[in-house]
Amino acid sequence: MQNTRINRLLDVLGDSFGGWLSNPWRRISLLIISLLFGTFLGTALSTIAGQSADWDIIAAALLVLWTELVSLLLYRWQRPGTSYLWLEMLQALKIGVTYNLFVEAFKLGS
């Protein structure tokens, strides 16, 4: 690729954003936000799918597919000793959704 001004600008912005994310507190806060958004997303998905009983099986199949794809990305394609923030955020989102679906199931069972 040519070394144009826009490419240099994007490289500088990417490096500065990577430096901003290298702070451990910011990284942990992004992971916590992702986990909490996963719990919200789990509640939203269960209530939307619960409104009409037609979407229950399709929503469950899509959630299982999404969970397995995130696990495949995280455990198979990631090299040992490397950690990518976006993969960790996807994992936290998956954990939040799964946890909230268990909580919703316990609420419905009682």
Residue pairs with C-beta under 8 A, 6 or more apart in sequence:
1 7
20 26
21 27
21 30
21 85
27 85
30 85
30 89
31 88
31 89
31 92
32 92
34 89
34 90
34 92
34 93
34 96
35 92
35 93
35 95
35 96
36 96
37 93
37 96
38 92
38 93
38 94
38 95
38 96
38 97
38 98
38 99
38 100
39 96
39 97
39 99
39 100
40 96
40 100
41 93
41 96
41 97
41 100
42 96
42 97
42 98
42 99
42 100
42 101
42 103
42 104
43 100
43 104
45 59
45 63
45 97
45 101
46 100
46 101
46 104
48 55
48 59
49 55
49 56
49 59
49 60
50 56
63 97
63 101
66 94
67 94
67 97
67 98
70 90
70 91
70 93
70 94
71 94
73 87
73 90
74 87
74 90
74 91
78 84
78 87
